Amino acid sequence: MEEANLLNDLHLTVRELSNTYEELSLLYEISDLFSTLDINEICENLANEAITTIGVKTAAVLF
């Protein structure tokens, strides 16, 4: 029984580690992309992504 619990914990930990790796990889890719853009291009990309993801007609970034 203890072996099954340890194996289950191992699977959960591997899954969590994999998810964290994917999140960090995405953040790295985004930071690499945005490093070459100016603030207006970044805001435009964020607004466009929000429109697509959320399904709204318009979006704005205020700063």
N, C-alpha and C positions, 0 to 999 in steps of 0.2 A: 504493500500500500504506500509506504514512504517513497519507494522508487517511482511509483506512478506520479506522486505529487511532485517529486523533483523533476521528472521528465516534463510534466505539465508546466512547471515554473520555467524550465529551460526554454520550452517552445514560446511561452509568453514573452520572455526576455528577448529572445531572438526576433520575434515579431516587432516588439517595441524598438529595438535597436535598428531594425530595417526601416521602420517608419521614420525614426529620427534621422537616419542617413538620407532618406529621400527628401525630408524637409530641409535639411542643411544643404543638400545638393541644389535644390530649387532656389534657396536664398543666395547661394553662391552664383548661380546662373543669372539671377535677377540683378545682383549687385554688379556683376561683370557687364551686363547689358546697359544698366543705368549709368555706369561710370563714364561712358562716352557721350552722354546726353546732357543738355542743359536743363534747367529747372522747368522750363515751359514744355519741353518734349516729355519729360518725366510725368508732369501733371496731365498732359494730354493722353499719354499711354495709360495712366491710372484711371482716368475718366472713361476711356474707351473700354478698358477691361471691366470696369464696374458695370457699364451699360450691357456688355455681353454676358457677364456672369449673373448679374441680378435680374436682367431682363427689363430694364427701365428704358425710357426714351431719351432722357438726358441725364447728365451728371456734371458736377463741377467740383473742383478742388480749390478750396479757399486757403490762402496763406498770407 
